[in-house]
Amino acid sequence: MKPMIEFCASNMHHGTRRLLEKLEENPELDVIEYGCLGNCGECYLAPFALVNGEIVSAEDVEQLEERIRDVLKDQQADREALDKLIDDL
């Protein structure tokens, strides 16, 4: 299953459209834009996205891209650790 990254159309004023378009070029990711993700406080204050349902935000779009990549790596490591644990049972 591909990681899912969700963006809010109302958050594009923070410059997230550029990041959305960049991430859409990666065939390993499912990137989706919604009219609203229901995180209005976060949306108003900073660039953000949902990464597999987890809110990821940053001060600017460049930091958001880095945080998204870090979260994806952490989530992958967690899945691998869980798979190993299950295999060891």
CYANA upper distance limits for C-alpha pairs under 8 A (distance plus 0.5 A):
  2 LYS  CA     28 GLU  CA      6.53
  2 LYS  CA     29 LEU  CA      5.94
  2 LYS  CA     30 ASP  CA      6.64
  3 PRO  CA     28 GLU  CA      7.97
  3 PRO  CA     29 LEU  CA      5.86
  3 PRO  CA     30 ASP  CA      6.58
  3 PRO  CA     51 VAL  CA      7.76
  3 PRO  CA     52 ASN  CA      6.63
  3 PRO  CA     72 LEU  CA      8.03
  4 MET  CA     29 LEU  CA      6.67
  4 MET  CA     30 ASP  CA      5.19
  4 MET  CA     31 VAL  CA      6.42
  4 MET  CA     32 ILE  CA      8.08
  4 MET  CA     50 LEU  CA      8.38
  4 MET  CA     51 VAL  CA      6.38
  4 MET  CA     52 ASN  CA      5.58
  4 MET  CA     53 GLY  CA      8.42
  5 ILE  CA     29 LEU  CA      7.77
  5 ILE  CA     30 ASP  CA      6.67
  5 ILE  CA     31 VAL  CA      5.36
  5 ILE  CA     32 ILE  CA      6.86
  5 ILE  CA     49 ALA  CA      7.11
  5 ILE  CA     50 LEU  CA      6.07
  5 ILE  CA     51 VAL  CA      5.12
  5 ILE  CA     52 ASN  CA      6.79
  6 GLU  CA     31 VAL  CA      6.38
  6 GLU  CA     32 ILE  CA      5.35
  6 GLU  CA     33 GLU  CA      6.29
  6 GLU  CA     34 TYR  CA      7.70
  6 GLU  CA     49 ALA  CA      6.07
  6 GLU  CA     50 LEU  CA      5.47
  6 GLU  CA     51 VAL  CA      7.05
  7 PHE  CA     11 ASN  CA      8.01
  7 PHE  CA     16 THR  CA      8.30
  7 PHE  CA     20 LEU  CA      7.70
  7 PHE  CA     31 VAL  CA      8.23
  7 PHE  CA     32 ILE  CA      6.71
  7 PHE  CA     33 GLU  CA      5.22
  7 PHE  CA     34 TYR  CA      6.69
  7 PHE  CA     37 LEU  CA      8.05
  7 PHE  CA     48 PHE  CA      7.79
  7 PHE  CA     49 ALA  CA      5.47
  7 PHE  CA     50 LEU  CA      7.17
  8 CYS  CA     12 MET  CA      7.62
  8 CYS  CA     33 GLU  CA      6.27
  8 CYS  CA     34 TYR  CA      5.61
  8 CYS  CA     35 GLY  CA      6.24
  8 CYS  CA     36 CYS  CA      5.69
  8 CYS  CA     37 LEU  CA      6.17
  8 CYS  CA     43 CYS  CA      8.18
  8 CYS  CA     49 ALA  CA      7.69
  9 ALA  CA     33 GLU  CA      6.75
  9 ALA  CA     34 TYR  CA      6.34
  9 ALA  CA     35 GLY  CA      5.39
  9 ALA  CA     36 CYS  CA      6.91
 10 SER  CA     35 GLY  CA      7.08
 10 SER  CA     36 CYS  CA      7.00
 10 SER  CA     43 CYS  CA      7.60
 11 ASN  CA     15 GLY  CA      8.26
 11 ASN  CA     16 THR  CA      7.28
 11 ASN  CA     43 CYS  CA      5.86
 11 ASN  CA     44 TYR  CA      7.58
 11 ASN  CA     46 ALA  CA      8.42
 11 ASN  CA     47 PRO  CA      6.91
 11 ASN  CA     48 PHE  CA      7.86
 12 MET  CA     16 THR  CA      5.44
 12 MET  CA     17 ARG  CA      5.90
 12 MET  CA     47 PRO  CA      8.37
 14 HIS  CA     46 ALA  CA      7.24
 14 HIS  CA     47 PRO  CA      5.92
 14 HIS  CA     60 ASP  CA      7.97
 14 HIS  CA     61 VAL  CA      7.80
 15 GLY  CA     19 LEU  CA      8.03
 15 GLY  CA     47 PRO  CA      7.87
 15 GLY  CA     61 VAL  CA      6.84
 16 THR  CA     20 LEU  CA      6.59
 16 THR  CA     47 PRO  CA      6.89
 16 THR  CA     48 PHE  CA      8.25
 16 THR  CA     61 VAL  CA      6.62
 17 ARG  CA     21 GLU  CA      6.66
 18 ARG  CA     22 LYS  CA      6.75
 19 LEU  CA     23 LEU  CA      6.59
 19 LEU  CA     61 VAL  CA      7.57
 19 LEU  CA     65 GLU  CA      7.49
 20 LEU  CA     24 GLU  CA      6.59
 20 LEU  CA     31 VAL  CA      7.54
 20 LEU  CA     33 GLU  CA      8.49
 21 GLU  CA     25 GLU  CA      7.27
 22 LYS  CA     26 ASN  CA      8.04
 23 LEU  CA     29 LEU  CA      7.74
 23 LEU  CA     31 VAL  CA      7.35
 24 GLU  CA     29 LEU  CA      7.61
 24 GLU  CA     30 ASP  CA      7.83
 24 GLU  CA     31 VAL  CA      6.18
 39 ASN  CA     43 CYS  CA      6.44
 40 CYS  CA     44 TYR  CA      6.49
 41 GLY  CA     45 LEU  CA      6.91
 42 GLU  CA     46 ALA  CA      6.60
 42 GLU  CA     47 PRO  CA      8.35
 42 GLU  CA     48 PHE  CA      7.62
 42 GLU  CA     57 SER  CA      8.28
 43 CYS  CA     47 PRO  CA      7.12
 43 CYS  CA     48 PHE  CA      7.11
 46 ALA  CA     57 SER  CA      7.04
 46 ALA  CA     58 ALA  CA      6.85
 46 ALA  CA     59 GLU  CA      6.55
 46 ALA  CA     60 ASP  CA      7.65
 47 PRO  CA     57 SER  CA      6.24
 47 PRO  CA     58 ALA  CA      6.49
 47 PRO  CA     59 GLU  CA      7.33
 47 PRO  CA     60 ASP  CA      6.67
 47 PRO  CA     61 VAL  CA      6.70
 47 PRO  CA     64 LEU  CA      7.37
 48 PHE  CA     55 ILE  CA      7.46
 48 PHE  CA     56 VAL  CA      6.00
 48 PHE  CA     57 SER  CA      4.62
 48 PHE  CA     58 ALA  CA      7.11
 48 PHE  CA     64 LEU  CA      7.32
 49 ALA  CA     55 ILE  CA      6.51
 49 ALA  CA     56 VAL  CA      5.95
 49 ALA  CA     57 SER  CA      7.07
 50 LEU  CA     54 GLU  CA      5.60
 50 LEU  CA     55 ILE  CA      5.12
 50 LEU  CA     56 VAL  CA      6.45
 51 VAL  CA     55 ILE  CA      6.99
 51 VAL  CA     56 VAL  CA      7.27
 51 VAL  CA     68 ILE  CA      7.48
 51 VAL  CA     71 VAL  CA      8.01
 51 VAL  CA     72 LEU  CA      7.95
 56 VAL  CA     64 LEU  CA      7.76
 56 VAL  CA     67 ARG  CA      7.44
 56 VAL  CA     68 ILE  CA      7.18
 57 SER  CA     64 LEU  CA      6.44
 57 SER  CA     67 ARG  CA      8.09
 58 ALA  CA     63 GLN  CA      6.17
 58 ALA  CA     64 LEU  CA      5.43
 58 ALA  CA     67 ARG  CA      7.90
 59 GLU  CA     63 GLN  CA      7.08
 59 GLU  CA     64 LEU  CA      7.86
 60 ASP  CA     64 LEU  CA      6.70
 61 VAL  CA     65 GLU  CA      6.69
 62 GLU  CA     66 GLU  CA      7.00
 63 GLN  CA     67 ARG  CA      6.57
 64 LEU  CA     68 ILE  CA      6.51
 65 GLU  CA     69 ARG  CA      6.81
 66 GLU  CA     70 ASP  CA      6.71
 67 ARG  CA     71 VAL  CA      6.56
 68 ILE  CA     72 LEU  CA      6.61
 69 ARG  CA     73 LYS  CA      6.75
 70 ASP  CA     74 ASP  CA      6.67
 71 VAL  CA     75 GLN  CA      6.49
 72 LEU  CA     76 GLN  CA      6.60
 73 LYS  CA     77 ALA  CA      6.66
 74 ASP  CA     78 ASP  CA      6.68
 75 GLN  CA     79 ARG  CA      6.73
 76 GLN  CA     80 GLU  CA      6.70
 77 ALA  CA     81 ALA  CA      6.63
 78 ASP  CA     82 LEU  CA      6.65
 79 ARG  CA     83 ASP  CA      6.57
 80 GLU  CA     84 LYS  CA      6.64
 81 ALA  CA     85 LEU  CA      6.64
 82 LEU  CA     86 ILE  CA      6.64
 83 ASP  CA     87 ASP  CA      6.59
 84 LYS  CA     88 ASP  CA      6.63
 85 LEU  CA     89 LEU  CA      7.07
